Amino acid sequence: MTNLQALQFRQSLKQWTFKAIDESEWLPATVPGTVHTDLLDNGKISNPFYGTNEKDVQWIDKKDWEYITTIDVEENVMNHSHIELVFAGLDTYAEVYVNEQHVLSADNMFRTWRADVKPYIQLGANHIRIHFRSPIMEDLPKLEALGYGLPATNDQSEVGELGDKRVSVFARKAPYHYGWDWGPRFVTSGIWREAELVAWSDVRIENVYIRQNQVHAESADLTAVVQIYSEQERQVNLRVYADGQNWEQIVTLAEGTDAVQIPLTLNNPKLWWSRGLGDAYLYTFTVEVLEQNQTLAVKSERTGIRAIRLVTEPHPDYPGTSFYFELNGVPVFAKGANHIPNDSFSPRVTLERYRHEIVTAVESNMNMLRVWGGGIYENDEFYDLCDEYGILVWQDFMFACSMYPGDEEFLDSVQAEAEDNIRRLRNHPSIVLWCGNNEIDSAWSQYVEDGGWGWKKDYNAEQRTQIWADYEALFHELLPEVVQTEHPGISYWPSSPIVAVTNNEKQHTHGITDSGDIHYWGVWHNSEPFERYNTYIGRFMSEYGFQSFPEYKSVRTYAEESDLELESEVMLRHQKNGAGNRLIKEYMDKYLPAPKDFPSFLYMSQVLQAEAMKTAIEAHRRRKPYCMGTLYWQMNDCWPVASWSSMDYYGRWKAVQYYAKRSFEDILISIDQSVSGKVDIHLVSDLIAPKSLTVRVKVLGLDGTLYKEMPQSLTLAGGEAIKVLSVTTEQLLGDVHPAEAILVAELEHEDQLIHTEIAYFVSAPELALQQPHLQIVETEVDGVVAYQLTTDVLARQVWLSSENEGIFSDNFFDLIPGVTKIVQFKKLQTLQEVEEAAHSHVESNIVQKPVPHLPHFVPAKPEGLQIQSMADFIHLS
Ligand code: BMA
């Protein structure tokens, strides 16, 4: 193959400076970036995440900003017949000038923008200027012209000093920039993704799509859909290579852009599997355009070969219709979480941070993330990692909790946005669903007069008709059509949650429905007890959640010692859900002993959240195959805050992350105490192969004395969920006092203990906790430092922490006297270490090969290891 360099020239635009339009001093800027982060880097604003600083930076979004740079263009570039400026993301209303000639108007943050600059570029220095108009000033007139506001529940216009003028819905811009119930309001502007000068001549491959028509174990029937631009009509040879196979076809290219289809058959393809089911094998397909053996253009795309189907069908055993993903013929129980952007200023998210999130998902035994509609279509790296690690992606379009306009200009913009993003992402095998929006169908509730969030009553009949017509045009017509055209074979789901598009009152997910997906927020928003998770179960639980606080170390990054009380101004700034603190306190009073001070409250809030999520996840999994998915709200944070996240902004695992890891194990043993006076033991398998197991149920005293033991051996079929034991509390306890007993369910495979579940017969406040004396002995397992933990009396919620960042093999677990627990630590690799590993990888491999997993966590010794348990955080009586 010829040198790629000669075929196409690419140079990223660096060395930008910026200023507010009404100022004169140009300051250095980082691209990709945002105005906010550039002001921060130049010392013009203080850290917006700290204290109450959020309110002091609200002026930024009311101004226009300019970015300039100079690019030197040499003869070899000038000689190309095409020279373009390509912006992978402009946020949001931007005019681009080259040597003061206007070349582009942009108005949608999610689009890729290209400008033909050949006529304006000159040899030597060229001046590039981008003028960003204030997204607020741009959209206020649209609100005025409409004459009434559209619902936008999470738009914190008041924080932005705009009163009730919510303009977020008019901008095709990340909804969370305007604030959310876990997020601050930073309405950014800037060149938020790569900006490049690209030049080429003659022929260019614009897009390669490896369409998967039919995939079976024996063969995969694929089509390479190749979009090629040619300056003239010509006959060329098109060659496609993958994994040692190649295909060739002679085609006639028309002048201009042409789409060429090359059928490809892969025999015995190595299939792509999600985590837990098999290897996530990836192929790299390279397309080459040749003319008389001369390479004119070449382009590679990586993809995985898999058959994917969203199955929504009736089943004789259950009412309603199913909702599950079938991968290569295997029904997949989806386990995971909802993903939000990793930063309020998303250009700051490094590859390392993406790796941290995806590796955390893998370490937590997940197989799916939902890219939620209030954020961004994520960077390529996010999906690359999901491809590599076998994490399925439920992909929302970026619409959430609001009603949107439906005028032609808006719809055209959304159409282009959907096309750009689907074309960018459709080769990722991880993407298994496109979903129209988050919660809008149920919030508006067109067919149930007093259903939903009460939005409809604010509008007259005419306005209501218009708003719903706009909704349907977008989510029932435009978006499904684009998905059908651009990504055939992948399902479109109009809104999460929805029962199905029925155009009557059965459409919306209100209450427990036996079709479609469900967001269940009765626990939390409606103060319903955790126990309700045991019965509020549908076919696919795509959202449910419970808040907690970040750990002390993280809180101290935004609050001083003197701010450390729940209702301080600083703490309230970092609790965006109005009822949040009250709810945490209410539930904590009910389920846990009272924390002794503020740091203890932080710890206890994490235990509380973890208990809630465990109840939900395990109840959902026990109902397999009726229920086939559980995605808790939410995986991550975009700043340090009290929220529903399982790891905080700094990537620190909260208690719930460790709980999720256990509750998502591919073989689950679950203790169900939801029926009073009864104990049921369930086993759930998410594996394909059967497994021989022994379940050992024990009743112990708080000092470790064994009172009862009930062993049982069985073979658990692949994919099966069964109840293995059902006993009364009386049978288990005999004479033992319920407050003095521990219920243990051990799971063994081939004489190896693979999991221990612990439960109690009374609630946590009723357990007579004593101060445990935890013993810790350093040892080695497989050449890596490990710790043996033992205790004299029951230790609840043992929390290991270290000064260096990383994760423990287990954490927030109960320790029983007489049992030795072994834990290990893995430290997080720094970005530099990851990069060094990546470079040595690039040098030693050819691009064709899938990137192997570079370790993100490496076994290490924790620094300043601390070990505490619940007794340290409460007043012991
Ligand atoms: C769901 C999500 C988010 C929100 C969360 C917590 O509705 O879709 O909009 O942050 O609940 O309230």
Boltz pocket constraint, residues with backbone or C-beta under 6 A from the ligand:
constraints:
  - pocket:
      binder: B
      contacts: [[A, 180], [A, 181], [A, 182], [A, 374], [A, 400], [A, 401], [A, 438], [A, 439], [A, 543], [A, 633], [A, 644]]
      max_distance: 6.0
